[in-house]
């Protein structure tokens, strides 16, 4: 049975589509939802603890938490128990880690498809999560 769902959300239209699936599934099953937003750390910055950098990251986290609260309202309006987690970590690693730590029964994420040579592939994050998680995964493609 599905009791806990992790929704990876990057505030894109594709994530909104994944959110709609999560709303339907959680509502039908009475599952609790964890909405996860990961802020990618900057690469090649020597001192990520620098005051200006920390201030910038804190601003990003604050804005993400504000947007996340709007998402939580959509779940609460449907009387779905939900929480928000905002982290600074590589997206795919944050999803896999949170899924394990929170012992979720299902991971839901949208996929920004990559088009090459006329073929469509899973986006980078969804691809890495697919091959790294032990949890059931629902990948919602672009509409």
C-alpha positions in Angstrom: 0.0 0.0 0.0 1.1 3.6 -0.6 1.2 5.6 2.6 4.0 8.1 1.9 4.7 9.9 -1.4 7.7 12.0 -2.3 7.0 14.7 -4.9 10.2 16.2 -6.4 9.3 19.7 -7.5 11.4 22.2 -9.3 8.5 24.8 -9.8 8.3 24.1 -13.5 5.2 23.3 -15.5 6.4 19.7 -15.7 6.5 19.5 -11.9 3.1 21.0 -11.8 1.9 18.2 -14.0 3.6 15.7 -11.6 1.9 17.5 -8.7 -1.5 16.9 -10.3 -0.8 13.1 -10.4 0.4 13.2 -6.8 -2.8 15.1 -5.7 -4.9 12.4 -7.3 -3.0 9.4 -6.0 -2.6 10.8 -2.4 -6.2 11.8 -2.3 -7.5 8.5 -3.5 -5.2 6.5 -1.1 -5.1 8.9 1.9 -1.3 9.1 1.6 1.0 11.7 3.2 3.1 13.8 0.8 6.6 15.2 1.1 7.3 17.9 -1.4 11.0 18.2 -2.0 12.8 21.1 -3.7 16.5 20.8 -4.3 18.7 23.8 -5.0 21.8 22.7 -7.0 25.0 23.6 -5.3 27.4 25.8 -7.3 30.4 24.0 -8.9 33.9 25.3 -8.8 33.4 27.8 -6.0 36.2 27.4 -3.6 34.5 28.7 -0.4 30.8 28.0 -0.4 30.7 29.2 3.2 31.6 32.7 2.1 29.2 35.3 3.6 27.9 36.6 0.3 27.4 33.2 -1.0 25.6 32.1 2.1 23.3 35.1 1.9 22.5 34.3 -1.7 21.8 30.6 -0.9 19.6 31.6 2.1 17.7 34.0 -0.2 17.1 31.1 -2.7 16.0 28.8 0.1 13.6 31.4 1.4 12.0 32.0 -2.0 11.8 28.2 -2.5 10.0 27.8 0.8 7.5 30.6 -0.1 6.8 28.8 -3.4 6.6 25.5 -1.6 4.0 26.8 0.8 1.8 27.7 -2.2 2.1 24.0 -3.4 1.3 22.7 0.1 -1.9 24.8 0.1 -3.1 22.8 -2.9 -2.7 19.6 -1.0 -4.2 21.0 2.2 -7.2 22.2 0.3 -7.8 18.5 -0.6 -7.2 17.6 3.1 -4.0 15.8 2.2 -1.3 15.7 4.9 1.9 17.2 3.5 5.3 18.6 4.4 8.0 20.6 2.5 11.7 20.1 2.5 14.1 22.5 0.7 17.7 21.3 0.5 21.0 22.4 -1.2 22.1 19.3 -2.9 22.3 17.8 -6.4 18.7 17.2 -7.4 18.9 13.5 -8.1 20.9 12.8 -4.9 18.4 14.8 -2.8 15.5 12.7 -4.2 17.2 9.4 -3.6 18.3 10.4 -0.1 15.0 11.8 0.9 13.1 8.8 -0.4 15.3 6.5 1.7 15.4 8.6 4.8 11.6 9.3 4.8 10.9 5.7 3.8 8.4 6.7 1.1 6.4 4.2 -0.8 6.4 6.1 -4.1 8.5 8.8 -5.7 6.9 11.1 -8.3 8.8 13.5 -10.5 8.4 15.2 -13.9 10.8 14.6 -16.7 12.3 17.3 -18.8 12.8 15.1 -21.8 16.1 15.3 -23.7 15.7 15.1 -27.5 18.7 13.7 -29.5 18.7 12.3 -33.0 15.0 12.3 -33.2 14.6 10.2 -30.1 13.3 11.3 -26.7 15.2 10.3 -23.5 14.4 10.8 -19.8 15.8 14.0 -18.4 19.0 13.9 -16.5 17.5 14.0 -13.0 14.8 11.4 -13.7 17.3 9.2 -15.4 19.7 9.2 -12.4 16.9 8.7 -9.9 15.6 5.8 -12.0 18.9 4.0 -11.8 19.7 4.9 -8.2 16.5 4.5 -6.1 15.1 1.3 -4.6 11.7 2.9 -4.3 8.8 2.7 -6.9 9.0 5.6 -9.3 6.4 7.5 -11.3 8.0 9.6 -14.0 5.5 12.1 -15.5 6.5 13.2 -19.0 6.0 16.5 -20.6 2.4 17.1 -21.8 
